[in-house]
Amino acid sequence: MKLANNKILITGGASGLGLGLTERFIQENNTLIICGRRESVLKEVSDKFPSVITKVCDLSVEADRVELFKWVSLNHSDLNVLVNNAGIQQWMSVSDPDFFQRAKDEIITNIEAPLHLTSLFIRLKSLHTLMNVTSGLSFVPLTKVPVYSATKAFFHSFTLSVRQLLKSKNIEVIEIIPPALNTDLGGKGIHDAAPPVSDFIESIFQQLKEGKTELAFGFSEAMSKANPEELNIAFNRMNPG
């Protein structure tokens, strides 16, 4: 992937890892479009970075995803990079009374939305790069976030397949595999002790410059390379009892 002079859409690009990607891609001389549900949060980013184009969009709603694609097709038909970053993480147990509804919310946002967006945006003749954000939990689940872990395992598998399937369209597929980072994913304060987003961003941009298509760091790098025995040890350490 060339790192400069792209027009890039990042879903969930106004906070957390998405914001880190937005800021760094701006530094690399790219045009950024970000979408999210909260107009106030999008405005904070555009106030800080006036060049950023924002679009209010609830990706859990199918009609909003279709409208987003139509808007991009009409106003930004030269878009060449889609970053499927938006996701939610629910800390819960299968015995919780509201488990199923919360699980459905995760599945819609973490699986249905990026699959739908992928199927839409590959219709753009200009698109040459698809970036999917998975997780180190794609390889070993954390049982406190059982559905999140499963959605990321699904998305990792899908990314492997779509990388092969899109070769004929000359679309490069890059997997971004973060470990836990110091963001509000899952709730405020949960990941305060995790590495800063900036460390992860620096690492993966160096990997991009090296031409890599699977971008991992720390825990996620270790898990992506682990053998079954190492994964089992990690699972037991992460999920005691």
C-alpha atoms as one frame of an Amber mdcrd trajectory, in Angstrom:
protein
   0.000   0.000   0.000   1.266   3.451  -0.829   1.043   5.587   2.299   0.480
   9.023   0.743  -1.982  10.760  -1.589  -4.918   8.457  -0.884  -8.537   9.253
  -0.124  -9.397   7.072   2.858 -12.668   6.265   4.631 -12.239   5.126   8.236
 -15.342   3.857  10.008 -15.313   4.873  13.654 -12.487   7.243  12.813 -13.259
   9.858  15.474 -12.102   8.003  18.586  -9.750   5.336  19.880  -7.706   3.435
  17.334  -9.719   4.975  14.506  -8.674   8.453  15.569  -5.064   7.335  15.838
  -5.218   6.052  12.267  -6.905   9.259  11.125  -4.214  11.468  12.638  -1.358
   9.408  11.236  -2.812   9.156   7.741  -3.194  12.947   7.757   0.507  13.223
   8.593   1.239  11.014   5.591  -0.545  13.516   3.280  -3.835  11.721   2.723
  -7.417  12.962   2.477  -9.521  11.500   5.276 -13.231  10.776   5.522 -14.488
   9.509   8.864 -17.943   8.365   9.882 -19.603   7.724  13.206 -22.874   7.963
  15.083 -22.103  11.021  17.217 -22.028  14.328  15.351 -20.462  16.124  18.325
 -17.481  13.752  18.362 -17.015  14.072  14.611 -17.071  17.863  14.975 -14.309
  17.737  17.585 -12.088  15.973  15.047 -12.951  18.316  12.165 -12.352  21.335
  14.424  -8.870  20.003  15.202  -8.207  18.796  11.656 -10.188  21.000   9.235
  -9.219  18.888   6.244 -11.091  15.854   7.609 -14.440  15.173   5.952 -17.093
  13.815   8.329 -20.309  11.887   7.827 -22.829  10.958  10.502 -23.728   7.315
  10.025 -25.037   4.540  12.283 -23.372   1.458  10.845 -25.715  -0.827  12.782
 -28.504   0.332  10.433 -28.471  -1.226   6.973 -30.081   1.800   5.329 -27.356
   4.047   6.778 -24.660   1.834   5.283 -26.283   1.987   1.874 -26.694   5.770
   2.167 -23.022   6.098   3.145 -21.961   4.233   0.021 -24.255   6.303  -2.201
 -22.914   9.527  -0.646 -19.306   8.453  -1.208 -20.059   7.317  -4.758 -21.607
  10.683  -5.576 -19.221  13.012  -3.745 -15.963  11.057  -3.383 -15.845   8.616
  -6.256 -12.040   8.694  -6.108 -12.015   6.962  -2.690  -9.342   4.273  -2.862
  -8.985   2.952   0.702 -11.671   1.585   3.037 -10.746   0.938   6.673 -13.294
  -1.257   8.463 -12.437  -0.107  11.974 -15.708   0.506  13.834 -16.528  -2.056
  16.492 -18.049  -2.500  19.939 -16.957  -4.651  22.854 -19.407  -5.940  25.452
 -18.133  -7.251  28.787 -20.791  -9.789  29.744 -21.676 -13.352  30.616 -23.922
 -15.738  28.722 -26.082 -15.901  31.871 -26.835 -12.147  31.850 -30.547 -11.398
  31.253 -29.747  -9.077  28.329 -26.996 -11.272  26.872 -28.705 -12.113  23.602
 -29.653  -8.542  22.698 -26.172  -7.249  23.485 -24.679 -10.138  21.526 -26.819
  -9.227  18.521 -25.613  -5.624  18.767 -21.989  -6.815  18.622 -22.619  -9.171
  15.736 -24.328  -6.444  13.694 -21.596  -3.868  14.286 -18.544  -6.151  14.221
 -19.567  -8.586  11.475 -22.647  -7.580   9.495 -21.630  -3.944   8.989 -18.068
  -4.479   7.692 -19.139  -7.364   5.465 -21.891  -5.219   3.972 -19.553  -2.246
   3.503 -16.979  -4.487   1.841 -19.539  -5.800  -0.629 -20.621  -2.236  -1.419
 -17.295  -0.427  -1.649 -15.510  -2.961  -3.837 -17.864  -1.696  -6.558 -15.856
   1.533  -6.655 -13.441   1.333  -9.554 -10.988   3.492  -7.623 -10.756   1.207
  -4.567  -7.373  -0.515  -4.314  -6.959  -1.210  -0.577  -9.197  -2.748   2.066
  -8.021  -2.610   5.687  -9.820  -4.712   8.303  -9.290  -4.232  12.030  -9.454
  -7.542  13.890  -7.828  -8.287  17.279  -5.312 -10.406  19.138  -8.459 -12.038
  20.557  -9.073 -13.440  17.071  -6.558 -16.144  18.025  -7.261 -16.679  21.739
 -10.554 -15.540  23.299 -11.047 -13.596  26.499 -14.138 -15.126  28.102 -15.143
 -11.807  29.695 -15.876 -10.611  26.148 -17.100 -13.881  24.600 -19.012 -12.498
  21.632 -16.469  -9.798  20.830 -13.724 -12.439  20.722 -15.859 -14.610  18.454
 -16.712 -11.738  16.099 -13.032 -10.914  15.714 -12.172 -14.564  15.020 -14.872
 -14.505  12.332 -13.554 -11.264  10.863  -9.992 -12.598  10.832 -11.146 -15.687
   8.916 -13.172 -13.551   6.509 -10.177 -11.285   5.920  -8.015 -14.260   4.923
 -10.652 -15.370   2.439 -11.408 -11.950   0.987  -7.682 -11.300   0.485  -7.663
 -14.261  -1.900 -11.022 -13.425  -3.461 -10.100  -9.821  -4.300  -6.801 -10.575
  -5.993  -8.586 -10.650  -9.343  -9.792  -7.083  -8.695  -6.264  -5.947  -7.740
  -7.516  -4.897  -4.298  -4.945  -5.346  -1.551  -6.354  -6.589   1.756  -4.513
  -5.602   4.933  -5.336  -6.920   8.393  -4.721  -4.640  11.368  -4.445  -6.812
  14.496  -4.302  -4.680  17.648  -3.740  -5.969  21.166  -5.583  -4.287  24.036
  -4.802  -0.564  23.782  -5.445   2.378  26.059  -8.839   3.336  24.620 -12.428
   3.361  25.864 -13.301   0.174  23.948 -15.507  -1.864  26.260 -15.914   1.029
  28.715 -13.937   3.832  30.331 -11.014   2.753  32.475 -10.964  -0.899  31.458
  -7.838  -0.584  29.318  -6.038   2.218  31.155  -2.997   0.000  31.781  -2.711
  -1.083  28.139  -0.126   0.343  25.706  -0.958   3.734  24.143  -2.487   3.854
  20.684   0.511   5.869  19.479   2.908   2.963  20.085   0.737   0.638  18.029
   0.329   3.193  15.238   4.085   3.733  14.974   4.682  -0.002  14.754   2.080
  -0.764  12.108   3.055   2.159   9.892   6.601   0.879   9.894   5.215  -2.527
   8.897   3.204  -0.900   6.114   6.382   0.722   4.810   7.927  -2.760   4.767
   5.063  -4.030   2.619   3.449  -6.261   5.247  -0.247  -7.086   5.059  -0.751
  -8.492   8.576   0.039  -5.774  11.098   0.371  -6.901  14.716   2.086  -5.664
  17.868   3.002  -7.068  21.272   0.379  -9.541  22.470  -1.376  -9.706  19.107
   1.885 -10.433  17.305   2.695 -13.219  19.759  -0.759 -14.784  19.439  -0.772
 -14.570  15.641   2.431 -16.626  15.597   1.628 -18.987  18.494   1.315 -22.748
  18.129  -1.660 -24.646  19.637   0.144 -25.363  22.896   1.129 -21.717  23.317
  -2.437 -20.620  22.562  -3.753 -23.026  25.194  -1.311 -21.669  27.778  -2.343
 -18.110  26.917  -6.037 -18.999  27.161  -5.621 -20.501  30.640  -3.560 -17.531
  31.806  -6.114 -15.038  30.496  -9.131 -16.973  31.774  -8.250 -18.455  35.188
 -10.658 -20.778  36.916
